[in-house]
């Protein structure tokens, strides 16, 4: 739930088979990325675009060698996205030949460091870029990045549900999960959730109505539920991969002419569980209206799983592998709701954006509670079957 896209207008091992899981998590190693130009400059994201533009132009001239000598009159700047976390700008220059070249400037929203590990993000982007994911990282400044411009359209939630596009997303996610990012390979999901829980449980709102709503939340209950869910999901031995963790429609782009799909925005990326990344994506089928009745049924999930597990031979995926991934995914479905619910509480306190984050907490946590019994029953039944088998 957290990117510029969020504007409100062989990894085939069965869960429970640890040795098999380790054997199939092949990685794609990318060459060490070249040094990225860096600037200590920052840009005030609250400024209107006409006032901000000279600062953006100076920044691009500083970071992009080919643009350093261009006159400021050559530049044009337009807003691509004003989401609930970042501001995304398209910066273009007219060249002497009459051609136009463009880059994207992404400005971080205020206080996003409370929910996003920028060091982790910036470490991963060059390696993901080298493996063919997202836009190329061209420059880094104090409160944002400059990246290559992707000529493609942003998907809608309805696009994601279209079978042909869903299959392509699954195949691309299979490839994404094989990228090797240097550093610790320890999964960060539960660490991040417990960090969010600690921050979210210590808030105080000046608005008395917000404070009264906030005080109805039982953080002890949430903590107990998180611990139970963690303990149960640990028994699945889900493969650990480098996960996108925010694969909503706004972070998926498609060039229709080239039939080329792009994953963008790796702010929430980390080593995590395969099933969590897929479940988080399925939760986004709900769209901007958060209609969780649109969560994919078993047949739709199996279509995705076949293309994820064996992109070249989807019809050859074994039934037990489909069942295992189904259980794994729908267990982590709950973790996704809790993660974004706690995220929303923190945003309710620190974000300057006019959005009912507190209401979003209750929406996501309420959906988690609604689905909890059936999801926990599913995994317990599956684990019991493994023990008895």
PyMOL commands that set and color helices and strands:
alter all, ss='L'
color gray80, all
select helices_A, chain A and resi 18-24+49-63+65-67+72-74+112-114+118-130+157-161+163-176+189-200+208-214+219-234+249-251+274-286+292-294+298-309+314-316+319-350+357-388
alter helices_A, ss='H'
color red, helices_A
select strands_A, chain A and resi 37-38+75-82+86-94+100-108+137-141+144-148+153-154+240-243+252-255+260-263+270-273
alter strands_A, ss='S'
color yellow, strands_A
deselect
rebuild
show_as cartoon
